[in-house]
Amino acid sequence: MPELSMLAAVFEDEGRLAIREMPTPRLNTPQDVILKVEICGICGTDLRFLAVLPVMQAKKGVILGHEYIGQVVEVGDAVGHFEPGDRVAVIPDIPCGYCSFCAEGRPNLCENMYAIGGDVDGGFAHYALAPAKALYKISPDLPVEAGAFVELLSCVLGGVQKAALLPGEDVVIIGAGPAGLVYLKVLKAAGAGRVIMVEVSPWRSEFALKAGADHVINPRQENLREAVRAITGRGAHVVVDAVGSELAAAVSVARKGGRIIMFGENHKAEATLRPHEIQGQELRILGSFIGITAFPQAVKMLESGAVKLTDLITHRLALAELPGGIAELAAGRGAKGVCFPWQ
Protein backbone atom coordinates (compact mmCIF):
# COMPACT_ATOMS: atom_id res chain seq x y z
CA MET A 1 0.00 0.00 0.00
CA PRO A 2 1.24 3.51 -0.79
CA GLU A 3 1.85 6.03 1.99
CA LEU A 4 -1.08 7.98 3.43
CA SER A 5 -0.02 11.29 1.85
CA MET A 6 1.99 12.46 -1.14
CA LEU A 7 3.10 15.57 -3.01
CA ALA A 8 1.08 16.73 -6.00
CA ALA A 9 0.66 19.75 -8.30
CA VAL A 10 -2.88 21.10 -7.86
CA PHE A 11 -4.74 23.53 -10.11
CA GLU A 12 -6.07 26.15 -7.69
CA ASP A 13 -7.40 28.84 -10.00
CA GLU A 14 -6.55 30.89 -13.05
CA GLY A 15 -2.75 30.98 -13.35
CA ARG A 16 -2.20 29.21 -10.00
CA LEU A 17 -0.53 25.81 -9.66
CA ALA A 18 0.27 24.82 -6.06
CA ILE A 19 2.56 22.04 -4.86
CA ARG A 20 0.73 20.54 -1.88
CA GLU A 21 0.56 17.48 0.29
CA MET A 22 -2.49 15.46 -0.72
CA PRO A 23 -4.05 12.18 0.40
CA THR A 24 -2.66 9.25 -1.52
CA PRO A 25 -5.38 7.79 -3.76
CA ARG A 26 -7.25 4.66 -2.71
CA LEU A 27 -9.22 2.18 -4.79
CA ASN A 28 -12.77 3.47 -5.27
CA THR A 29 -14.20 0.77 -7.52
CA PRO A 30 -13.29 -2.84 -8.38
CA GLN A 31 -12.06 -1.56 -11.79
CA ASP A 32 -9.52 0.91 -10.35
CA VAL A 33 -5.74 0.72 -10.45
CA ILE A 34 -3.21 2.69 -8.39
CA LEU A 35 0.05 3.64 -10.11
CA LYS A 36 3.39 4.89 -8.87
CA VAL A 37 4.12 7.66 -11.38
CA GLU A 38 7.50 7.45 -13.13
CA ILE A 39 7.29 10.55 -15.32
CA CYS A 40 4.63 12.99 -16.51
CA GLY A 41 4.97 15.22 -19.55
CA ILE A 42 3.94 18.87 -19.56
CA CYS A 43 1.39 19.39 -22.31
CA GLY A 44 0.24 22.53 -24.07
CA THR A 45 -3.14 21.74 -22.51
CA ASP A 46 -1.61 22.26 -19.06
CA LEU A 47 -0.31 25.65 -20.19
CA ARG A 48 -3.75 26.58 -21.53
CA PHE A 49 -5.38 25.60 -18.23
CA LEU A 50 -2.97 27.89 -16.39
CA ALA A 51 -3.00 30.81 -18.82
CA VAL A 52 -4.34 34.17 -17.75
CA LEU A 53 -7.00 34.31 -19.26
CA PRO A 54 -7.38 30.49 -19.70
CA VAL A 55 -8.37 29.21 -23.13
CA MET A 56 -9.27 25.77 -21.74
CA GLN A 57 -10.90 24.86 -18.44
CA ALA A 58 -9.76 22.47 -15.71
CA LYS A 59 -11.66 21.66 -12.55
CA LYS A 60 -10.43 23.66 -9.56
CA GLY A 61 -8.64 21.49 -7.03
CA VAL A 62 -7.70 18.79 -9.55
CA ILE A 63 -4.16 17.37 -9.86
CA LEU A 64 -2.98 18.25 -13.37
CA GLY A 65 -0.90 16.10 -15.72
CA HIS A 66 -2.08 13.54 -18.26
CA GLU A 67 1.00 12.42 -20.20
CA TYR A 68 2.29 9.86 -17.76
CA ILE A 69 3.50 6.32 -17.28
CA GLY A 70 3.87 4.36 -14.08
CA GLN A 71 4.11 1.04 -12.32
CA VAL A 72 1.04 -0.76 -11.02
CA VAL A 73 0.94 -0.77 -7.22
CA GLU A 74 -2.54 -2.08 -6.46
CA VAL A 75 -5.52 -3.33 -8.47
CA GLY A 76 -9.24 -3.62 -7.80
CA ASP A 77 -10.95 -6.98 -7.44
CA ALA A 78 -12.39 -6.87 -10.98
CA VAL A 79 -9.04 -6.13 -12.67
CA GLY A 80 -7.73 -9.31 -14.26
CA HIS A 81 -5.26 -8.13 -16.90
CA PHE A 82 -2.90 -6.02 -14.74
CA GLU A 83 -0.99 -6.91 -11.63
CA PRO A 84 1.44 -5.11 -9.30
CA GLY A 85 4.75 -4.48 -11.02
CA ASP A 86 3.30 -4.06 -14.53
CA ARG A 87 4.47 -0.95 -16.35
CA VAL A 88 1.72 1.01 -18.11
CA ALA A 89 0.95 4.16 -20.05
CA VAL A 90 -2.24 6.07 -19.31
CA ILE A 91 -4.86 6.86 -21.94
CA PRO A 92 -6.19 10.01 -20.27
CA ASP A 93 -9.41 10.65 -22.20
CA ILE A 94 -12.00 8.16 -20.94
CA PRO A 95 -14.94 7.43 -23.26
CA CYS A 96 -18.20 6.07 -21.91
CA GLY A 97 -18.34 3.08 -24.28
CA TYR A 98 -22.09 3.27 -24.92
CA CYS A 99 -22.96 6.55 -26.72
CA SER A 100 -23.58 6.52 -30.47
CA PHE A 101 -20.03 7.61 -31.32
CA CYS A 102 -18.47 4.94 -29.11
CA ALA A 103 -20.75 2.40 -30.79
CA GLU A 104 -19.53 3.62 -34.18
CA GLY A 105 -15.93 2.92 -33.16
CA ARG A 106 -15.06 6.61 -32.73
CA PRO A 107 -14.37 6.85 -28.99
CA ASN A 108 -12.40 10.08 -29.40
CA LEU A 109 -15.75 11.76 -30.19
CA CYS A 110 -17.54 10.31 -27.16
CA GLU A 111 -20.37 12.51 -25.91
CA ASN A 112 -19.72 11.64 -22.24
CA MET A 113 -15.92 11.66 -22.12
CA TYR A 114 -13.97 12.86 -19.10
CA ALA A 115 -10.29 13.66 -18.88
CA ILE A 116 -7.67 12.54 -16.40
CA GLY A 117 -5.60 15.56 -15.40
CA GLY A 118 -8.40 18.02 -16.12
CA ASP A 119 -11.69 16.65 -14.83
CA VAL A 120 -10.21 14.15 -12.36
CA ASP A 121 -6.78 13.87 -10.74
CA GLY A 122 -3.80 13.23 -12.99
CA GLY A 123 -0.12 12.42 -12.95
CA PHE A 124 1.75 15.39 -11.45
CA ALA A 125 1.95 13.40 -8.21
CA HIS A 126 3.73 10.53 -6.53
CA TYR A 127 0.75 8.21 -7.09
CA ALA A 128 -2.26 8.28 -9.41
CA LEU A 129 -5.59 6.49 -9.66
CA ALA A 130 -6.94 5.37 -13.04
CA PRO A 131 -9.55 2.93 -14.31
CA ALA A 132 -8.04 -0.24 -15.75
CA LYS A 133 -9.61 0.51 -19.14
CA ALA A 134 -7.40 3.63 -19.34
CA LEU A 135 -4.15 1.67 -19.13
CA TYR A 136 -1.93 0.12 -21.79
CA LYS A 137 1.02 -2.14 -21.00
CA ILE A 138 4.46 -0.95 -22.05
CA SER A 139 7.80 -2.70 -22.14
CA PRO A 140 9.95 -2.67 -19.00
CA ASP A 141 12.79 -1.68 -21.35
CA LEU A 142 11.15 1.48 -22.70
CA PRO A 143 13.29 4.42 -21.51
CA VAL A 144 11.45 6.51 -18.94
CA GLU A 145 11.76 9.75 -20.89
CA ALA A 146 10.39 8.12 -24.05
CA GLY A 147 7.35 7.08 -22.00
CA ALA A 148 6.44 10.73 -21.49
CA PHE A 149 5.68 10.99 -25.23
CA VAL A 150 3.24 8.08 -25.59
CA GLU A 151 0.07 10.15 -25.20
CA LEU A 152 1.23 13.10 -27.33
CA LEU A 153 2.52 10.79 -30.05
CA SER A 154 -0.81 8.96 -30.16
CA CYS A 155 -2.58 12.28 -30.73
CA VAL A 156 -0.15 13.28 -33.47
CA LEU A 157 -0.58 9.91 -35.17
CA GLY A 158 -4.32 10.56 -35.32
CA GLY A 159 -3.60 13.68 -37.37
CA VAL A 160 -0.89 12.08 -39.50
CA GLN A 161 -3.26 9.30 -40.49
CA LYS A 162 -5.78 11.89 -41.69
CA ALA A 163 -3.09 13.80 -43.61
CA ALA A 164 -2.36 10.73 -45.78
CA LEU A 165 1.12 12.03 -46.58
CA LEU A 166 2.89 10.67 -49.65
CA PRO A 167 6.71 10.53 -49.72
CA GLY A 168 8.21 13.75 -51.02
CA GLU A 169 5.23 15.97 -50.27
CA ASP A 170 5.91 19.38 -48.72
CA VAL A 171 4.61 20.18 -45.26
CA VAL A 172 4.00 23.38 -43.29
CA ILE A 173 3.63 23.07 -39.51
CA ILE A 174 2.33 26.16 -37.73
CA GLY A 175 3.73 26.28 -34.20
CA ALA A 176 7.06 24.82 -33.01
CA GLY A 177 5.85 23.80 -29.57
CA PRO A 178 5.93 20.15 -28.44
CA ALA A 179 3.07 19.04 -30.70
CA GLY A 180 4.51 20.79 -33.75
CA LEU A 181 7.94 19.28 -33.11
CA VAL A 182 6.51 15.76 -32.77
CA TYR A 183 4.65 16.29 -36.05
CA LEU A 184 7.99 17.31 -37.55
CA LYS A 185 9.66 14.10 -36.40
CA VAL A 186 6.82 11.80 -37.45
CA LEU A 187 6.22 13.39 -40.86
CA LYS A 188 9.95 13.33 -41.60
CA ALA A 189 10.00 9.63 -40.70
CA ALA A 190 6.99 9.13 -43.01
CA GLY A 191 8.91 10.54 -45.98
CA ALA A 192 7.93 14.22 -46.12
CA GLY A 193 9.87 16.36 -48.56
CA ARG A 194 10.53 19.85 -47.23
CA VAL A 195 9.15 20.59 -43.78
CA ILE A 196 8.62 24.29 -43.06
CA MET A 197 7.80 25.40 -39.54
CA VAL A 198 6.08 28.68 -38.67
CA GLU A 199 7.09 30.17 -35.33
CA VAL A 200 7.38 33.63 -33.72
CA SER A 201 9.60 32.67 -30.76
CA PRO A 202 13.30 33.10 -31.63
CA TRP A 203 14.23 30.35 -29.17
CA ARG A 204 11.78 27.85 -30.60
CA SER A 205 12.70 28.79 -34.18
CA GLU A 206 16.34 27.93 -33.58
CA PHE A 207 15.38 24.74 -31.75
CA ALA A 208 13.12 23.63 -34.63
CA LEU A 209 16.01 23.89 -37.08
CA LYS A 210 18.19 21.76 -34.80
CA ALA A 211 15.33 19.23 -34.53
CA GLY A 212 15.23 18.78 -38.30
CA ALA A 213 13.05 21.50 -39.85
CA ASP A 214 14.22 22.50 -43.32
CA HIS A 215 13.03 26.10 -42.93
CA VAL A 216 11.48 28.24 -40.19
CA ILE A 217 9.42 31.32 -41.04
CA ASN A 218 8.53 34.08 -38.61
CA PRO A 219 5.22 35.54 -39.90
CA ARG A 220 5.85 38.75 -37.98
CA GLN A 221 8.94 39.36 -40.08
CA GLU A 222 7.91 37.93 -43.47
CA ASN A 223 4.77 37.54 -45.53
CA LEU A 224 3.93 33.94 -44.72
CA ARG A 225 2.20 33.05 -47.99
CA GLU A 226 4.95 34.56 -50.13
CA ALA A 227 7.70 32.94 -48.08
CA VAL A 228 6.12 29.48 -48.39
CA ARG A 229 5.56 29.95 -52.14
CA ALA A 230 9.19 30.98 -52.55
CA ILE A 231 10.28 27.65 -51.06
CA THR A 232 7.65 25.30 -52.48
CA GLY A 233 6.50 26.99 -55.68
CA ARG A 234 2.80 26.26 -55.22
CA GLY A 235 2.30 25.85 -51.47
CA ALA A 236 2.30 22.86 -49.13
CA HIS A 237 0.57 19.54 -49.75
CA VAL A 238 -0.07 19.17 -46.00
CA VAL A 239 -0.50 21.97 -43.45
CA VAL A 240 -0.77 21.33 -39.71
CA ASP A 241 -2.14 24.00 -37.39
CA ALA A 242 -0.51 22.87 -34.16
CA VAL A 243 -1.56 26.10 -32.41
CA GLY A 244 -5.30 25.92 -32.84
CA SER A 245 -5.95 29.49 -33.92
CA GLU A 246 -4.32 29.69 -37.36
CA LEU A 247 -6.87 28.34 -39.82
CA ALA A 248 -6.70 31.40 -42.08
CA ALA A 249 -2.90 31.18 -42.20
CA ALA A 250 -3.12 27.46 -42.94
CA VAL A 251 -5.45 28.08 -45.89
CA SER A 252 -3.12 30.76 -47.22
CA VAL A 253 -0.11 28.42 -47.47
CA ALA A 254 -1.82 25.26 -48.74
CA ARG A 255 -1.44 24.36 -52.39
CA LYS A 256 -4.46 23.49 -54.54
CA GLY A 257 -5.80 20.13 -53.43
CA GLY A 258 -3.92 20.37 -50.15
CA ARG A 259 -4.92 18.89 -46.79
CA ILE A 260 -5.14 21.02 -43.65
CA ILE A 261 -5.03 19.32 -40.24
CA MET A 262 -6.55 21.37 -37.43
CA PHE A 263 -4.82 19.92 -34.37
CA GLY A 264 -4.09 22.51 -31.67
CA GLU A 265 -6.83 23.37 -29.19
CA ASN A 266 -7.94 26.92 -28.49
CA HIS A 267 -11.57 27.03 -27.44
CA LYS A 268 -11.83 30.79 -27.89
CA ALA A 269 -10.21 31.19 -31.32
CA GLU A 270 -12.27 32.37 -34.29
CA ALA A 271 -11.48 32.48 -38.01
CA THR A 272 -12.83 34.37 -41.02
CA LEU A 273 -12.50 32.69 -44.41
CA ARG A 274 -13.80 33.19 -47.92
CA PRO A 275 -15.56 29.95 -48.91
CA HIS A 276 -14.11 30.24 -52.42
CA GLU A 277 -10.61 29.84 -50.97
CA ILE A 278 -11.63 26.33 -49.96
CA GLN A 279 -14.03 25.43 -52.78
CA GLY A 280 -11.96 26.93 -55.61
CA GLN A 281 -8.78 25.17 -54.51
CA GLU A 282 -10.43 21.90 -53.44
CA LEU A 283 -8.83 22.12 -50.01
CA ARG A 284 -9.63 19.51 -47.39
CA ILE A 285 -9.85 20.83 -43.83
CA LEU A 286 -9.74 17.98 -41.32
CA GLY A 287 -10.16 18.22 -37.58
CA SER A 288 -8.07 15.86 -35.47
CA PHE A 289 -8.95 15.30 -31.82
CA ILE A 290 -6.80 13.13 -29.52
CA GLY A 291 -5.60 9.66 -30.47
CA ILE A 292 -7.26 6.96 -28.39
CA THR A 293 -7.17 4.34 -31.16
CA ALA A 294 -3.53 5.16 -32.07
CA PHE A 295 -2.18 4.34 -28.61
CA PRO A 296 -0.88 0.85 -29.48
CA GLN A 297 0.88 2.22 -32.57
CA ALA A 298 2.47 5.02 -30.55
CA VAL A 299 3.81 2.56 -27.98
CA LYS A 300 5.17 0.31 -30.72
CA MET A 301 6.93 3.20 -32.46
CA LEU A 302 8.64 4.31 -29.26
CA GLU A 303 9.57 0.79 -28.17
CA SER A 304 11.08 0.03 -31.59
CA GLY A 305 12.92 3.35 -31.86
CA ALA A 306 11.21 4.10 -35.20
CA VAL A 307 10.75 7.67 -33.96
CA LYS A 308 13.10 9.17 -31.37
CA LEU A 309 11.63 12.08 -29.42
CA THR A 310 13.63 12.45 -26.22
CA ASP A 311 15.95 15.02 -27.78
CA LEU A 312 12.95 17.39 -27.68
CA ILE A 313 13.10 17.53 -23.87
CA THR A 314 14.52 20.81 -22.59
CA HIS A 315 13.12 20.92 -19.05
CA ARG A 316 13.46 18.07 -16.55
CA LEU A 317 11.67 19.13 -13.39
CA ALA A 318 10.88 17.96 -9.90
CA LEU A 319 7.38 18.65 -8.56
CA ALA A 320 8.61 21.70 -6.65
CA GLU A 321 10.03 23.15 -9.88
CA LEU A 322 6.84 22.72 -11.93
CA PRO A 323 5.31 26.22 -11.55
CA GLY A 324 8.52 27.96 -12.62
CA GLY A 325 9.20 25.49 -15.40
CA ILE A 326 5.71 25.84 -16.81
CA ALA A 327 6.12 29.63 -16.83
CA GLU A 328 9.34 29.23 -18.86
CA LEU A 329 7.63 26.96 -21.36
CA ALA A 330 4.62 29.27 -21.66
CA ALA A 331 7.00 32.12 -22.49
CA GLY A 332 8.42 30.14 -25.41
CA ARG A 333 11.80 29.50 -23.76
CA GLY A 334 11.70 25.73 -24.06
CA ALA A 335 10.36 22.82 -26.05
CA LYS A 336 9.18 19.77 -24.11
CA GLY A 337 9.06 19.68 -20.33
CA VAL A 338 8.76 16.57 -18.16
CA CYS A 339 8.25 16.09 -14.44
CA PHE A 340 9.89 13.41 -12.30
CA PRO A 341 7.60 13.34 -9.23
CA TRP A 342 10.06 11.46 -7.03
CA GLN A 343 13.00 13.81 -7.50
N, C-alpha and C positions, 0 to 999 in steps of 0.2 A: 504493500500500500504506500502511495506517496505521502509526503509530509502533510501536516494539517494546513499549512499556509505556504505561499509562494510569492515571488515577484512577478508583476505583470504590467504592461503598458495599457492604460485605460483612457478611452476617449471621454473627456469630461464635458467639453462644450466646444464651440467654434474656436479653432486654433489652439486648443488646450489638450495636450497629451501628458498624462501624469504617470509616473512610475510608482506603484503602490504595492503594499502587501495585500494579497487577496486570498480567500479560501481556496485551497486546492480542490479541483473538481472531483465530484463523486458520481458514480453510476446512477443515472436517473431512470433508465429503462433497461429491459433485458437486451436491447439492441445496441447499447452504448459501448464505447471503447475509450479508455483513458490512455493518452500518449505522453511520453516524455519527449519534449520538443528538442530536436537537434539544431535546426536552423529555420529561420523564417525570413523570406524576402520582403523587401519594402516595395510596394506596388504604387503606381501612379494613382490608383484608387485611394490608397491611404493618404496621399498628399492632397487629393481632392476633398476627402473628408475633413482634413485639418486646415484647408484654405480659409482665408478670411476675405471675402465671403465664400462659404463652401459651395461647390458646384455638384456635389453628391452628398447624400445624407447617411450618417451612421447613427445607431441608437446610442443615446447618452448612457455612459456607464459600462459600455461593452469593451472587452479586450480586443484591440485591433489585430490585424495580421492574418492573411489567408494563404500565403504562398509557403507552406511549411511541410516538413517531413519529420517523422519521429519514430520512436520505438514503442511498441505496444507494452503497456504496463499491466493493464487489467481489462477484462472483457465481461460483458453481461452474459447472463445465462443462455440467451438465445443466439449468441454469436458462435458459429461453428467453424468459420473459415479463417479466423485469426486467433493467435495465441500469444501470450507474453513472450517478448523477444523478437517478434516479427518487426520488420522495418517497413514503413508505409509512407506513401504520399497522400495528401488530403485533397479531395475534390471539393472545393469550398461552397459551390452553388448547389443546393440540395433541392431537386425537383420532387414533386409530390408523387409522381408515378401513376396518377389516375385521371388527370385532366385530359382534354382532347389532344393537346399538343404532345403530352407524354405518350398517349396512346398511338399517335402518329409516328413515334420514334424521333421526336424533336424535343428532347428534355431541356435543351438550353432555352426554349421558349415557354417553359412551364408557367402556367398562370398563378401558381401558388408557391413559387420558389422562395426560399430564404437563403441568406448568405452567412456563412461562418466568417467571423471577422468584421461584420457590419451589423447584422441583425442579432447574432448570438456570438459568444466569446470565441476568439480566435487564437492565433499562435504566437503572439508576442508575450510569452509567458513560459515558466518552467514546465508546466503541464497543460494539456488541452483535452477537452472532451469532444468527441465526434461520433455520429452514428456510424455503425459498421458499413453501411451502404455508401458512405462518403470516402472510404479508404481503398487504396490500391497498393498491392505489395510491390516493393522495389528490392533490387539486389542489395545484399549486404556489402557488396563491393563498390556500389555507386558512390563516388566522392561526395562528401557532405555538401560542398558548395554547389555542385551540379544539381543536387536535389532541390535547391532553392529555386530552380528554373522550371521545374516540372509543370506547375500550374500555368505560368506565363507562356511557356512553349506550347502547351495544349491550346491555349487561346489563339496564339499566332497561327498554329497549324489549321485551325478552323477557317481563318481568313485566307491562308495560302491555298487551301483546297478550293475555295471559291474563285480565287484569281486564275486558276488553271494556266499557270505560267508555262510557256514553251521555251526550251533552251535558246538563248541568244536574245530574248526579248528585253527591252529596256524598261527600267523600273524607276519611279519616283516615290520616295518615302518622305512624308511630311512629318517632321518631328524626330529628333535624334535622342529621345529618352529611351528607357529600357525597352519598351515595346518596339519602337522603331529600330533599335539596334538588333533585337532578336529577329525581326523581319529581315533586316539586312543579311544576317548570318544564314538564315534559312533559305531565302531566295537566291543567295549566292550559291549555296549548296545545291539548289534545284536547277542551276544552270542559267541564271539571269545573265544578260549581257552587261550593259552599263547600269550601275545602281547610283542614282543621284539622291542625296539627302537634302532636305530643306530644314534649316535650323537658324535661329536668331542668336543663340547663346554662343559666344566665341569659344568657351571651354568645350561645349558639346560638339561644336563643329570640328574642332581639332581632333577630339576623341573619335568621332565618326570616321575620319580619314584613316586614323590608325587602326580602327576596327575593320576596315576593308571597303569603305565607300569609295567610289571612283571620283565623285565630285560632291561638294557641299555648296549649296547656294543660300545666301542670306537674303531673304526677300525684302529686308529693310534697306539693303544696299544695292540690289539689282532688281530689274523687272523680271519676275519669276518666269512668266510665260516665254519671254524672249530668251532668257538664259537657258531654259530647258530646250527650246527649239534650236539654239545654237549648238547644243551638244548632240541632240538626237535627230535633228532634221524635221521630224513631223510630230514630236511629242512622245510620251511614254505609252507602252502597251499596257502596263499595270501601274496604277497609282494607289498608294496606301495613305489614308489619313490616319496617322497614329496619334493625333492630337484630339480629334473629335469636334473641331470647330472650323475646319478648313475645306468644306465641300466646294465652295466657289473656286478656291485655289486649285483643288484637285481637278475640277472640270477644265480649268484653263490650261493645264499642262498635259492632259490626256490626248493621245492621238485619236484620229477617227477609228471607231471600232474598239476603243480601249475599254479596260475594266477598272472601275474605281471601287476600292474596298474601304468602307467606312468602319473603322475599328475603334479609335479612341472614344472615350465616354466623356461627354460634357452635357449635362442635362439642361443647361440653360442656353446653349448655343443656338443661333438661328442663322439661316442662309437665304439669300435671294438669288435666284437663277432665272435665266430665260429658258423656257422649255425647248426652244429651237436649238440651244446649245447641246442638248441631250439628244433630241429627236434627229436633228440634221446631221449629227456625227455618229449616230447609232452607238452612243455610249451605254455601258451597263454599269449601274450604280448598285452595289451589293452591300447590304449591312452584314456585319459579322459580330456575333455576340457570344462570348466565352467559348469554351471548347470541351464540354463534358465528354463527347464521344471520341475526341482525339487524345484522351489521356493515355491509353495504352501505347499509342504511337509515340507520344512525347517521351514516355519512360523508355521505350525501346531505343529511340534516337540518342538519348543521353547515356544509356547503359552501353551502347555500342560505340559511342564516340563519333557517330556520323555528323553531329553538330556539336562544336565545343563553344560553350558560352561563358565559362568562368572568368575569362579575361575581361569580361564586361564589368566585373565587380570592382568598384572604387572605394566603397565604404563598408568596413567590417566592424560592426558595433556590438557592444554589450547593451543590455536593457537600459542601464543608466544613461547611455550615450544616445539613445534613440531620438529624443526631442531635438537635440542639436544637430544630429545627422540628418534628420528629415528636413530641417530648415535649410541645410546646405544643399540637399538634393532639390528642394523646391525652388531654390534660387538658381538652379542650372549649373551648379558647381560640382557635378558628379554624374555618374551614369547609374549603375545598379548598386543599391545598398542591401546588405543582409544583416540580420541580427542573430547573434549567438546567445541565447538566453542564459546559459550557464557560465558565461565569462564573468 
